[in-house]
């Protein structure tokens, strides 16, 4: 991550998290985000009460590379990763860019909110 950021690549993610945070989400944030933020990733959170999902955002997990390559992420009912799918339809890629921009606009930088949420590296 640090090497990619040092040559000018931007890496960011937005994670919608429901309060109260589950032990797993607290662990995930502390274990992963504490380290990736230090390496230069722009990690941001949207904190919502319970299941009050942001209206402008879908319940759809995806990775967007260079605003042009879209990978949809699929999970089972227990939240375990099942598979990823490369999406090539231009309309879906444009929509993912719009969702990304809305999510970034509605989010707060991880470091700004981590102490408030009592998230710490294990």
Backbone atoms as SQL, in Angstrom:
CREATE TABLE atoms (id INTEGER PRIMARY KEY, chain TEXT, resi INTEGER, resn TEXT, atom TEXT, x REAL, y REAL, z REAL);
INSERT INTO atoms VALUES
  (1, 'A', 1, 'UNK', 'N', 0.834, -1.181, 0.000),
  (2, 'A', 1, 'UNK', 'CA', 0.000, 0.000, 0.000),
  (3, 'A', 1, 'UNK', 'C', 0.881, 1.248, 0.000),
  (4, 'A', 2, 'UNK', 'N', 1.836, 1.291, 0.911),
  (5, 'A', 2, 'UNK', 'CA', 2.700, 2.466, 1.027),
  (6, 'A', 2, 'UNK', 'C', 3.432, 2.735, -0.288),
  (7, 'A', 3, 'UNK', 'N', 3.922, 1.683, -0.943),
  (8, 'A', 3, 'UNK', 'CA', 4.649, 1.848, -2.208),
  (9, 'A', 3, 'UNK', 'C', 3.739, 2.415, -3.291),
  (10, 'A', 4, 'UNK', 'N', 2.519, 1.915, -3.360),
  (11, 'A', 4, 'UNK', 'CA', 1.580, 2.401, -4.375),
  (12, 'A', 4, 'UNK', 'C', 1.238, 3.868, -4.136),
  (13, 'A', 5, 'UNK', 'N', 0.977, 4.229, -2.897),
  (14, 'A', 5, 'UNK', 'CA', 0.646, 5.614, -2.566),
  (15, 'A', 5, 'UNK', 'C', 1.833, 6.531, -2.841),
  (16, 'A', 6, 'UNK', 'N', 3.041, 6.048, -2.579),
  (17, 'A', 6, 'UNK', 'CA', 4.230, 6.888, -2.774),
  (18, 'A', 6, 'UNK', 'C', 4.487, 7.227, -4.243),
  (19, 'A', 7, 'UNK', 'N', 3.926, 6.446, -5.172),
  (20, 'A', 7, 'UNK', 'CA', 4.089, 6.759, -6.598),
  (21, 'A', 7, 'UNK', 'C', 2.851, 7.443, -7.169),
  (22, 'A', 8, 'UNK', 'N', 1.961, 7.908, -6.280),
  (23, 'A', 8, 'UNK', 'CA', 0.842, 8.722, -6.725),
  (24, 'A', 8, 'UNK', 'C', -0.505, 8.038, -6.860),
  (25, 'A', 9, 'UNK', 'N', -0.582, 6.756, -6.535),
  (26, 'A', 9, 'UNK', 'CA', -1.882, 6.080, -6.613),
  (27, 'A', 9, 'UNK', 'C', -2.726, 6.484, -5.407),
  (28, 'A', 10, 'UNK', 'N', -4.022, 6.684, -5.654),
  (29, 'A', 10, 'UNK', 'CA', -4.960, 6.994, -4.575),
  (30, 'A', 10, 'UNK', 'C', -5.705, 5.731, -4.210),
  (31, 'A', 11, 'UNK', 'N', -5.760, 5.455, -2.941),
  (32, 'A', 11, 'UNK', 'CA', -6.507, 4.299, -2.474),
  (33, 'A', 11, 'UNK', 'C', -7.415, 4.767, -1.359),
  (34, 'A', 12, 'UNK', 'N', -8.701, 4.504, -1.547),
  (35, 'A', 12, 'UNK', 'CA', -9.629, 4.838, -0.483),
  (36, 'A', 12, 'UNK', 'C', -10.785, 3.858, -0.464),
  (37, 'A', 13, 'UNK', 'N', -11.402, 3.822, 0.698),
  (38, 'A', 13, 'UNK', 'CA', -12.580, 2.971, 0.874),
  (39, 'A', 13, 'UNK', 'C', -13.533, 3.682, 1.804),
  (40, 'A', 14, 'UNK', 'N', -14.791, 3.373, 1.631),
  (41, 'A', 14, 'UNK', 'CA', -15.826, 3.865, 2.534),
  (42, 'A', 14, 'UNK', 'C', -16.549, 2.642, 3.068),
  (43, 'A', 15, 'UNK', 'N', -16.695, 2.604, 4.369),
  (44, 'A', 15, 'UNK', 'CA', -17.351, 1.473, 5.029),
  (45, 'A', 15, 'UNK', 'C', -18.544, 2.014, 5.804),
  (46, 'A', 16, 'UNK', 'N', -19.737, 1.522, 5.481),
  (47, 'A', 16, 'UNK', 'CA', -20.926, 1.860, 6.253),
  (48, 'A', 16, 'UNK', 'C', -20.960, 0.902, 7.433),
  (49, 'A', 17, 'UNK', 'N', -20.971, 1.451, 8.643),
  (50, 'A', 17, 'UNK', 'CA', -20.992, 0.621, 9.844),
  (51, 'A', 17, 'UNK', 'C', -22.199, 1.004, 10.695),
  (52, 'A', 18, 'UNK', 'N', -22.849, -0.007, 11.242),
  (53, 'A', 18, 'UNK', 'CA', -24.034, 0.206, 12.078),
  (54, 'A', 18, 'UNK', 'C', -23.628, 0.233, 13.545),
  (55, 'A', 19, 'UNK', 'N', -24.212, 1.204, 14.271),
  (56, 'A', 19, 'UNK', 'CA', -24.011, 1.253, 15.717),
  (57, 'A', 19, 'UNK', 'C', -25.144, 0.499, 16.390),
  (58, 'A', 20, 'UNK', 'N', -24.882, -0.224, 17.443),
  (59, 'A', 20, 'UNK', 'CA', -23.559, -0.375, 18.024),
  (60, 'A', 20, 'UNK', 'C', -22.687, -1.285, 17.147),
  (61, 'A', 21, 'UNK', 'N', -21.398, -0.989, 17.112),
  (62, 'A', 21, 'UNK', 'CA', -20.479, -1.784, 16.311),
  (63, 'A', 21, 'UNK', 'C', -20.383, -3.193, 16.884),
  (64, 'A', 22, 'UNK', 'N', -20.404, -4.160, 15.994),
  (65, 'A', 22, 'UNK', 'CA', -20.210, -5.543, 16.434),
  (66, 'A', 22, 'UNK', 'C', -18.738, -5.739, 16.797),
  (67, 'A', 23, 'UNK', 'N', -18.466, -6.780, 17.554),
  (68, 'A', 23, 'UNK', 'CA', -17.076, -7.090, 17.889),
  (69, 'A', 23, 'UNK', 'C', -16.267, -7.316, 16.615),
  (70, 'A', 24, 'UNK', 'N', -16.893, -7.974, 15.611),
  (71, 'A', 24, 'UNK', 'CA', -16.182, -8.243, 14.362),
  (72, 'A', 24, 'UNK', 'C', -15.814, -6.942, 13.648),
  (73, 'A', 25, 'UNK', 'N', -16.754, -6.006, 13.534),
  (74, 'A', 25, 'UNK', 'CA', -16.479, -4.740, 12.847),
  (75, 'A', 25, 'UNK', 'C', -15.409, -3.955, 13.613),
  (76, 'A', 26, 'UNK', 'N', -15.491, -3.954, 14.922),
  (77, 'A', 26, 'UNK', 'CA', -14.476, -3.269, 15.736),
  (78, 'A', 26, 'UNK', 'C', -13.093, -3.881, 15.478),
  (79, 'A', 27, 'UNK', 'N', -13.040, -5.227, 15.440),
  (80, 'A', 27, 'UNK', 'CA', -11.784, -5.920, 15.152),
  (81, 'A', 27, 'UNK', 'C', -11.307, -5.599, 13.735),
  (82, 'A', 28, 'UNK', 'N', -12.224, -5.696, 12.769),
  (83, 'A', 28, 'UNK', 'CA', -11.875, -5.422, 11.371),
  (84, 'A', 28, 'UNK', 'C', -11.272, -4.028, 11.223),
  (85, 'A', 29, 'UNK', 'N', -11.921, -3.050, 11.804),
  (86, 'A', 29, 'UNK', 'CA', -11.423, -1.675, 11.703),
  (87, 'A', 29, 'UNK', 'C', -10.066, -1.536, 12.386),
  (88, 'A', 30, 'UNK', 'N', -9.957, -2.034, 13.618),
  (89, 'A', 30, 'UNK', 'CA', -8.704, -1.898, 14.355),
  (90, 'A', 30, 'UNK', 'C', -7.564, -2.678, 13.730),
  (91, 'A', 31, 'UNK', 'N', -7.860, -3.880, 13.257),
  (92, 'A', 31, 'UNK', 'CA', -6.808, -4.723, 12.699),
  (93, 'A', 31, 'UNK', 'C', -6.370, -4.226, 11.328),
  (94, 'A', 32, 'UNK', 'N', -7.309, -3.903, 10.462),
  (95, 'A', 32, 'UNK', 'CA', -6.957, -3.524, 9.090),
  (96, 'A', 32, 'UNK', 'C', -6.769, -2.025, 8.924),
  (97, 'A', 33, 'UNK', 'N', -7.743, -1.243, 9.316),
  (98, 'A', 33, 'UNK', 'CA', -7.734, 0.174, 8.982),
  (99, 'A', 33, 'UNK', 'C', -6.639, 0.946, 9.703),
  (100, 'A', 34, 'UNK', 'N', -6.335, 0.583, 10.939),
  (101, 'A', 34, 'UNK', 'CA', -5.257, 1.272, 11.645),
  (102, 'A', 34, 'UNK', 'C', -3.955, 1.200, 10.837),
  (103, 'A', 35, 'UNK', 'N', -3.703, 0.056, 10.233),
  (104, 'A', 35, 'UNK', 'CA', -2.461, -0.147, 9.494),
  (105, 'A', 35, 'UNK', 'C', -2.513, 0.455, 8.088),
  (106, 'A', 36, 'UNK', 'N', -3.634, 0.313, 7.412),
  (107, 'A', 36, 'UNK', 'CA', -3.694, 0.833, 6.045),
  (108, 'A', 36, 'UNK', 'C', -3.745, 2.354, 6.020),
  (109, 'A', 37, 'UNK', 'N', -4.355, 2.964, 7.039),
  (110, 'A', 37, 'UNK', 'CA', -4.360, 4.427, 7.122),
  (111, 'A', 37, 'UNK', 'C', -2.931, 4.931, 7.300),
  (112, 'A', 38, 'UNK', 'N', -2.165, 4.269, 8.153),
  (113, 'A', 38, 'UNK', 'CA', -0.760, 4.655, 8.353),
  (114, 'A', 38, 'UNK', 'C', 0.035, 4.506, 7.062),
  (115, 'A', 39, 'UNK', 'N', -0.364, 3.561, 6.212),
  (116, 'A', 39, 'UNK', 'CA', 0.337, 3.328, 4.946),
  (117, 'A', 39, 'UNK', 'C', -0.131, 4.262, 3.835),
  (118, 'A', 40, 'UNK', 'N', -1.177, 5.061, 4.095),
  (119, 'A', 40, 'UNK', 'CA', -1.607, 6.048, 3.110),
  (120, 'A', 40, 'UNK', 'C', -2.983, 5.863, 2.517),
  (121, 'A', 41, 'UNK', 'N', -3.701, 4.818, 2.923),
  (122, 'A', 41, 'UNK', 'CA', -5.050, 4.647, 2.396),
  (123, 'A', 41, 'UNK', 'C', -5.996, 5.639, 3.080),
  (124, 'A', 42, 'UNK', 'N', -6.900, 6.212, 2.307),
  (125, 'A', 42, 'UNK', 'CA', -7.916, 7.112, 2.836),
  (126, 'A', 42, 'UNK', 'C', -9.138, 6.284, 3.184),
  (127, 'A', 43, 'UNK', 'N', -9.214, 5.846, 4.436),
  (128, 'A', 43, 'UNK', 'CA', -10.340, 5.043, 4.904),
  (129, 'A', 43, 'UNK', 'C', -11.343, 5.986, 5.544),
  (130, 'A', 44, 'UNK', 'N', -12.602, 5.819, 5.170),
  (131, 'A', 44, 'UNK', 'CA', -13.665, 6.681, 5.663),
  (132, 'A', 44, 'UNK', 'C', -14.822, 5.817, 6.149),
  (133, 'A', 45, 'UNK', 'N', -15.585, 6.334, 7.103),
  (134, 'A', 45, 'UNK', 'CA', -16.716, 5.601, 7.652),
  (135, 'A', 45, 'UNK', 'C', -17.992, 6.423, 7.550),
  (136, 'A', 46, 'UNK', 'N', -19.085, 5.715, 7.352),
  (137, 'A', 46, 'UNK', 'CA', -20.416, 6.280, 7.505),
  (138, 'A', 46, 'UNK', 'C', -21.044, 5.480, 8.636),
  (139, 'A', 47, 'UNK', 'N', -21.276, 6.122, 9.757),
  (140, 'A', 47, 'UNK', 'CA', -21.825, 5.446, 10.928),
  (141, 'A', 47, 'UNK', 'C', -23.333, 5.692, 10.956),
  (142, 'A', 48, 'UNK', 'N', -24.089, 4.597, 11.024),
  (143, 'A', 48, 'UNK', 'CA', -25.551, 4.694, 11.027),
  (144, 'A', 48, 'UNK', 'C', -26.094, 3.973, 12.253),
  (145, 'A', 49, 'UNK', 'N', -27.227, 4.436, 12.758),
  (146, 'A', 49, 'UNK', 'CA', -27.852, 3.717, 13.873),
  (147, 'A', 49, 'UNK', 'C', -28.567, 2.464, 13.366),
  (148, 'A', 50, 'UNK', 'N', -28.255, 1.326, 13.967),
  (149, 'A', 50, 'UNK', 'CA', -28.933, 0.078, 13.604),
  (150, 'A', 50, 'UNK', 'C', -28.852, -0.220, 12.129),
  (151, 'A', 51, 'UNK', 'N', -29.997, -0.447, 11.514),
  (152, 'A', 51, 'UNK', 'CA', -30.045, -0.770, 10.084),
  (153, 'A', 51, 'UNK', 'C', -30.487, 0.415, 9.244),
  (154, 'A', 52, 'UNK', 'N', -30.227, 1.611, 9.693),
  (155, 'A', 52, 'UNK', 'CA', -30.640, 2.832, 8.999),
  (156, 'A', 52, 'UNK', 'C', -29.652, 3.158, 7.877),
  (157, 'A', 53, 'UNK', 'N', -29.685, 2.360, 6.822),
  (158, 'A', 53, 'UNK', 'CA', -28.737, 2.466, 5.705),
  (159, 'A', 53, 'UNK', 'C', -28.926, 3.792, 4.967),
  (160, 'A', 54, 'UNK', 'N', -27.841, 4.436, 4.527),
  (161, 'A', 54, 'UNK', 'CA', -27.963, 5.691, 3.774),
  (162, 'A', 54, 'UNK', 'C', -28.801, 5.502, 2.504),
  (163, 'A', 55, 'UNK', 'N', -29.766, 6.369, 2.302),
  (164, 'A', 55, 'UNK', 'CA', -30.716, 6.260, 1.192),
  (165, 'A', 55, 'UNK', 'C', -30.015, 6.259, -0.163),
  (166, 'A', 56, 'UNK', 'N', -28.971, 7.060, -0.327),
  (167, 'A', 56, 'UNK', 'CA', -28.314, 7.208, -1.627),
  (168, 'A', 56, 'UNK', 'C', -27.375, 6.048, -1.968),
  (169, 'A', 57, 'UNK', 'N', -27.211, 5.102, -1.034),
  (170, 'A', 57, 'UNK', 'CA', -26.248, 4.022, -1.258),
  (171, 'A', 57, 'UNK', 'C', -26.925, 2.658, -1.237),
  (172, 'A', 58, 'UNK', 'N', -26.510, 1.779, -2.137),
  (173, 'A', 58, 'UNK', 'CA', -27.094, 0.436, -2.159),
  (174, 'A', 58, 'UNK', 'C', -26.414, -0.469, -1.134),
  (175, 'A', 59, 'UNK', 'N', -27.072, -1.561, -0.801),
  (176, 'A', 59, 'UNK', 'CA', -26.427, -2.632, -0.027),
  (177, 'A', 59, 'UNK', 'C', -25.654, -3.472, -1.039),
  (178, 'A', 60, 'UNK', 'N', -24.557, -2.951, -1.494),
  (179, 'A', 60, 'UNK', 'CA', -23.817, -3.561, -2.597),
  (180, 'A', 60, 'UNK', 'C', -22.346, -3.296, -2.362),
  (181, 'A', 61, 'UNK', 'N', -21.578, -4.338, -2.129),
  (182, 'A', 61, 'UNK', 'CA', -20.150, -4.192, -1.865),
  (183, 'A', 61, 'UNK', 'C', -19.396, -4.380, -3.169),
  (184, 'A', 62, 'UNK', 'N', -18.492, -3.464, -3.453),
  (185, 'A', 62, 'UNK', 'CA', -17.740, -3.566, -4.701),
  (186, 'A', 62, 'UNK', 'C', -16.396, -2.876, -4.576),
  (187, 'A', 63, 'UNK', 'N', -15.508, -3.250, -5.455),
  (188, 'A', 63, 'UNK', 'CA', -14.224, -2.567, -5.623),
  (189, 'A', 63, 'UNK', 'C', -14.274, -1.895, -6.977),
  (190, 'A', 64, 'UNK', 'N', -13.765, -0.682, -7.030),
  (191, 'A', 64, 'UNK', 'CA', -13.718, 0.081, -8.263),
  (192, 'A', 64, 'UNK', 'C', -12.268, 0.488, -8.484),
  (193, 'A', 65, 'UNK', 'N', -11.683, 0.021, -9.565),
  (194, 'A', 65, 'UNK', 'CA', -10.280, 0.283, -9.864),
  (195, 'A', 65, 'UNK', 'C', -10.180, 1.319, -10.970),
  (196, 'A', 66, 'UNK', 'N', -9.448, 2.392, -10.699),
  (197, 'A', 66, 'UNK', 'CA', -9.209, 3.454, -11.688),
  (198, 'A', 66, 'UNK', 'C', -10.508, 3.984, -12.296),
  (199, 'A', 67, 'UNK', 'N', -11.569, 3.951, -11.531),
  (200, 'A', 67, 'UNK', 'CA', -12.897, 4.428, -11.959),
  (201, 'A', 67, 'UNK', 'C', -13.415, 3.710, -13.198),
  (202, 'A', 68, 'UNK', 'N', -12.781, 2.595, -13.582),
  (203, 'A', 68, 'UNK', 'CA', -13.135, 1.945, -14.846),
  (204, 'A', 68, 'UNK', 'C', -13.344, 0.439, -14.754),
  (205, 'A', 69, 'UNK', 'N', -12.809, -0.196, -13.726),
  (206, 'A', 69, 'UNK', 'CA', -12.973, -1.647, -13.577),
  (207, 'A', 69, 'UNK', 'C', -13.740, -1.905, -12.292),
  (208, 'A', 70, 'UNK', 'N', -14.844, -2.620, -12.431),
  (209, 'A', 70, 'UNK', 'CA', -15.753, -2.860, -11.318),
  (210, 'A', 70, 'UNK', 'C', -15.772, -4.342, -10.968),
  (211, 'A', 71, 'UNK', 'N', -15.589, -4.631, -9.692),
  (212, 'A', 71, 'UNK', 'CA', -15.694, -6.002, -9.207),
  (213, 'A', 71, 'UNK', 'C', -16.759, -6.024, -8.114),
  (214, 'A', 72, 'UNK', 'N', -17.840, -6.759, -8.362),
  (215, 'A', 72, 'UNK', 'CA', -18.896, -6.928, -7.371),
  (216, 'A', 72, 'UNK', 'C', -18.462, -8.010, -6.391),
  (217, 'A', 73, 'UNK', 'N', -18.708, -7.780, -5.106),
  (218, 'A', 73, 'UNK', 'CA', -18.321, -8.722, -4.060),
  (219, 'A', 73, 'UNK', 'C', -19.591, -9.372, -3.509),
  (220, 'A', 74, 'UNK', 'N', -19.563, -10.694, -3.362),
  (221, 'A', 74, 'UNK', 'CA', -20.731, -11.426, -2.891),
  (222, 'A', 74, 'UNK', 'C', -20.399, -12.192, -1.609),
  (223, 'A', 75, 'UNK', 'N', -21.376, -12.200, -0.679),
  (224, 'A', 75, 'UNK', 'CA', -21.209, -12.820, 0.629),
  (225, 'A', 75, 'UNK', 'C', -22.401, -13.728, 0.920),
  (226, 'A', 76, 'UNK', 'N', -22.189, -14.711, 1.795),
  (227, 'A', 76, 'UNK', 'CA', -23.313, -15.555, 2.194),
  (228, 'A', 76, 'UNK', 'C', -24.076, -14.883, 3.337),
  (229, 'A', 77, 'UNK', 'N', -25.128, -15.544, 3.824),
  (230, 'A', 77, 'UNK', 'CA', -25.961, -14.958, 4.876),
  (231, 'A', 77, 'UNK', 'C', -25.201, -14.710, 6.163),
  (232, 'A', 78, 'UNK', 'N', -24.103, -15.446, 6.364),
  (233, 'A', 78, 'UNK', 'CA', -23.279, -15.256, 7.569),
  (234, 'A', 78, 'UNK', 'C', -22.237, -14.176, 7.412),
  (235, 'A', 79, 'UNK', 'N', -22.215, -13.524, 6.234),
  (236, 'A', 79, 'UNK', 'CA', -21.255, -12.448, 6.005),
  (237, 'A', 79, 'UNK', 'C', -19.907, -12.912, 5.488),
  (238, 'A', 80, 'UNK', 'N', -19.777, -14.185, 5.158),
  (239, 'A', 80, 'UNK', 'CA', -18.512, -14.706, 4.637),
  (240, 'A', 80, 'UNK', 'C', -18.423, -14.464, 3.137),
  (241, 'A', 81, 'UNK', 'N', -17.240, -14.069, 2.691),
  (242, 'A', 81, 'UNK', 'CA', -17.013, -13.817, 1.266),
  (243, 'A', 81, 'UNK', 'C', -17.231, -15.099, 0.472),
  (244, 'A', 82, 'UNK', 'N', -17.990, -14.984, -0.628),
  (245, 'A', 82, 'UNK', 'CA', -18.260, -16.124, -1.496),
  (246, 'A', 82, 'UNK', 'C', -17.489, -15.986, -2.802),
  (247, 'A', 83, 'UNK', 'N', -17.620, -14.819, -3.457),
  (248, 'A', 83, 'UNK', 'CA', -16.942, -14.646, -4.740),
  (249, 'A', 83, 'UNK', 'C', -16.943, -13.183, -5.156),
  (250, 'A', 84, 'UNK', 'N', -16.141, -12.911, -6.176),
  (251, 'A', 84, 'UNK', 'CA', -16.133, -11.606, -6.818),
  (252, 'A', 84, 'UNK', 'C', -16.454, -11.789, -8.292),
  (253, 'A', 85, 'UNK', 'N', -17.059, -10.773, -8.876),
  (254, 'A', 85, 'UNK', 'CA', -17.427, -10.860, -10.287),
  (255, 'A', 85, 'UNK', 'C', -17.000, -9.574, -10.987),
  (256, 'A', 86, 'UNK', 'N', -16.226, -9.715, -12.056),
  (257, 'A', 86, 'UNK', 'CA', -15.842, -8.571, -12.868),
  (258, 'A', 86, 'UNK', 'C', -17.054, -8.133, -13.682),
  (259, 'A', 87, 'UNK', 'N', -17.431, -6.869, -13.517),
  (260, 'A', 87, 'UNK', 'CA', -18.590, -6.305, -14.226),
  (261, 'A', 87, 'UNK', 'C', -18.059, -5.418, -15.342),
  (262, 'A', 88, 'UNK', 'N', -18.521, -5.641, -16.561),
  (263, 'A', 88, 'UNK', 'CA', -17.998, -4.866, -17.690),
  (264, 'A', 88, 'UNK', 'C', -19.027, -3.930, -18.318),
  (265, 'A', 89, 'UNK', 'N', -20.272, -3.973, -17.869),
  (266, 'A', 89, 'UNK', 'CA', -21.297, -3.110, -18.444),
  (267, 'A', 89, 'UNK', 'C', -21.030, -1.654, -18.068),
  (268, 'A', 90, 'UNK', 'N', -20.874, -0.775, -19.071),
  (269, 'A', 90, 'UNK', 'CA', -20.556, 0.633, -18.801),
  (270, 'A', 90, 'UNK', 'C', -21.548, 1.325, -17.867),
  (271, 'A', 91, 'UNK', 'N', -22.843, 1.025, -18.001),
  (272, 'A', 91, 'UNK', 'CA', -23.839, 1.676, -17.142),
  (273, 'A', 91, 'UNK', 'C', -23.616, 1.336, -15.677),
  (274, 'A', 92, 'UNK', 'N', -23.253, 0.099, -15.391),
  (275, 'A', 92, 'UNK', 'CA', -23.012, -0.318, -14.008),
  (276, 'A', 92, 'UNK', 'C', -21.739, 0.322, -13.459),
  (277, 'A', 93, 'UNK', 'N', -20.748, 0.482, -14.310),
  (278, 'A', 93, 'UNK', 'CA', -19.500, 1.118, -13.887),
  (279, 'A', 93, 'UNK', 'C', -19.739, 2.596, -13.575),
  (280, 'A', 94, 'UNK', 'N', -20.506, 3.278, -14.418),
  (281, 'A', 94, 'UNK', 'CA', -20.849, 4.681, -14.163),
  (282, 'A', 94, 'UNK', 'C', -21.631, 4.787, -12.859),
  (283, 'A', 95, 'UNK', 'N', -22.597, 3.899, -12.637),
  (284, 'A', 95, 'UNK', 'CA', -23.385, 3.922, -11.406),
  (285, 'A', 95, 'UNK', 'C', -22.495, 3.712, -10.186),
  (286, 'A', 96, 'UNK', 'N', -21.536, 2.812, -10.270),
  (287, 'A', 96, 'UNK', 'CA', -20.617, 2.570, -9.147),
  (288, 'A', 96, 'UNK', 'C', -19.792, 3.816, -8.839),
  (289, 'A', 97, 'UNK', 'N', -19.399, 4.560, -9.872),
  (290, 'A', 97, 'UNK', 'CA', -18.680, 5.815, -9.653),
  (291, 'A', 97, 'UNK', 'C', -19.560, 6.830, -8.926),
  (292, 'A', 98, 'UNK', 'N', -20.825, 6.906, -9.312),
  (293, 'A', 98, 'UNK', 'CA', -21.749, 7.828, -8.640),
  (294, 'A', 98, 'UNK', 'C', -21.947, 7.431, -7.182),
  (295, 'A', 99, 'UNK', 'N', -22.106, 6.131, -6.912),
  (296, 'A', 99, 'UNK', 'CA', -22.239, 5.669, -5.530),
  (297, 'A', 99, 'UNK', 'C', -20.980, 5.983, -4.733),
  (298, 'A', 100, 'UNK', 'N', -19.813, 5.769, -5.356),
  (299, 'A', 100, 'UNK', 'CA', -18.560, 6.079, -4.674),
  (300, 'A', 100, 'UNK', 'C', -18.509, 7.543, -4.271),
  (301, 'A', 101, 'UNK', 'N', -18.829, 8.422, -5.211),
  (302, 'A', 101, 'UNK', 'CA', -18.777, 9.854, -4.926),
  (303, 'A', 101, 'UNK', 'C', -19.758, 10.232, -3.818),
  (304, 'A', 102, 'UNK', 'N', -20.951, 9.655, -3.827),
  (305, 'A', 102, 'UNK', 'CA', -21.937, 9.932, -2.774),
  (306, 'A', 102, 'UNK', 'C', -21.446, 9.419, -1.423),
  (307, 'A', 103, 'UNK', 'N', -20.842, 8.238, -1.411),
  (308, 'A', 103, 'UNK', 'CA', -20.338, 7.659, -0.166),
  (309, 'A', 103, 'UNK', 'C', -19.193, 8.492, 0.405),
  (310, 'A', 104, 'UNK', 'N', -18.275, 8.904, -0.448),
  (311, 'A', 104, 'UNK', 'CA', -17.155, 9.728, 0.028),
  (312, 'A', 104, 'UNK', 'C', -17.691, 11.035, 0.604),
  (313, 'A', 105, 'UNK', 'N', -18.639, 11.642, -0.071),
  (314, 'A', 105, 'UNK', 'CA', -19.210, 12.906, 0.380),
  (315, 'A', 105, 'UNK', 'C', -19.910, 12.772, 1.737),
  (316, 'A', 106, 'UNK', 'N', -20.527, 11.640, 2.002),
  (317, 'A', 106, 'UNK', 'CA', -21.290, 11.441, 3.237),
  (318, 'A', 106, 'UNK', 'C', -20.451, 10.878, 4.385),
  (319, 'A', 107, 'UNK', 'N', -19.195, 10.580, 4.142),
  (320, 'A', 107, 'UNK', 'CA', -18.381, 9.864, 5.118),
  (321, 'A', 107, 'UNK', 'C', -17.474, 10.788, 5.930),
  (322, 'A', 108, 'UNK', 'N', -16.886, 10.191, 6.958),
  (323, 'A', 108, 'UNK', 'CA', -15.961, 10.883, 7.855),
  (324, 'A', 108, 'UNK', 'C', -14.638, 10.119, 7.830),
  (325, 'A', 109, 'UNK', 'N', -13.501, 10.818, 7.798),
  (326, 'A', 109, 'UNK', 'CA', -12.219, 10.106, 7.829),
  (327, 'A', 109, 'UNK', 'C', -12.115, 9.189, 9.054),
  (328, 'A', 110, 'UNK', 'N', -11.572, 8.016, 8.847),
  (329, 'A', 110, 'UNK', 'CA', -11.459, 7.007, 9.901),
  (330, 'A', 110, 'UNK', 'C', -10.817, 7.573, 11.162),
  (331, 'A', 111, 'UNK', 'N', -9.683, 8.246, 11.027),
  (332, 'A', 111, 'UNK', 'CA', -8.971, 8.760, 12.204),
  (333, 'A', 111, 'UNK', 'C', -9.828, 9.754, 12.981),
  (334, 'A', 112, 'UNK', 'N', -10.689, 10.488, 12.308),
  (335, 'A', 112, 'UNK', 'CA', -11.533, 11.472, 12.974),
  (336, 'A', 112, 'UNK', 'C', -12.516, 10.808, 13.921),
  (337, 'A', 113, 'UNK', 'N', -12.924, 9.605, 13.603),
  (338, 'A', 113, 'UNK', 'CA', -14.005, 8.962, 14.360),
  (339, 'A', 113, 'UNK', 'C', -13.579, 7.718, 15.141),
  (340, 'A', 114, 'UNK', 'N', -12.385, 7.199, 14.909),
  (341, 'A', 114, 'UNK', 'CA', -11.951, 5.947, 15.547),
  (342, 'A', 114, 'UNK', 'C', -11.947, 6.045, 17.072),
  (343, 'A', 115, 'UNK', 'N', -11.430, 7.123, 17.628),
  (344, 'A', 115, 'UNK', 'CA', -11.403, 7.244, 19.091),
  (345, 'A', 115, 'UNK', 'C', -12.809, 7.338, 19.669),
  (346, 'A', 116, 'UNK', 'N', -13.671, 8.086, 18.996),
  (347, 'A', 116, 'UNK', 'CA', -15.060, 8.225, 19.439),
  (348, 'A', 116, 'UNK', 'C', -15.755, 6.869, 19.475),
  (349, 'A', 117, 'UNK', 'N', -15.455, 6.021, 18.491),
  (350, 'A', 117, 'UNK', 'CA', -16.067, 4.680, 18.420),
  (351, 'A', 117, 'UNK', 'C', -15.296, 3.642, 19.242),
  (352, 'A', 118, 'UNK', 'N', -14.224, 4.090, 19.882),
  (353, 'A', 118, 'UNK', 'CA', -13.369, 3.211, 20.685),
  (354, 'A', 118, 'UNK', 'C', -12.810, 2.054, 19.871),
  (355, 'A', 119, 'UNK', 'N', -12.253, 2.412, 18.705),
  (356, 'A', 119, 'UNK', 'CA', -11.616, 1.415, 17.846),
  (357, 'A', 119, 'UNK', 'C', -10.111, 1.578, 18.016),
  (358, 'A', 120, 'UNK', 'N', -9.448, 0.486, 18.317),
  (359, 'A', 120, 'UNK', 'CA', -8.001, 0.520, 18.516),
  (360, 'A', 120, 'UNK', 'C', -7.389, -0.733, 17.915),
  (361, 'A', 121, 'UNK', 'N', -6.138, -0.637, 17.518),
  (362, 'A', 121, 'UNK', 'CA', -5.434, -1.802, 16.965),
  (363, 'A', 121, 'UNK', 'C', -5.310, -2.852, 18.051),
  (364, 'A', 122, 'UNK', 'N', -5.522, -4.121, 17.689),
  (365, 'A', 122, 'UNK', 'CA', -5.394, -5.195, 18.685),
  (366, 'A', 122, 'UNK', 'C', -3.947, -5.395, 19.103);
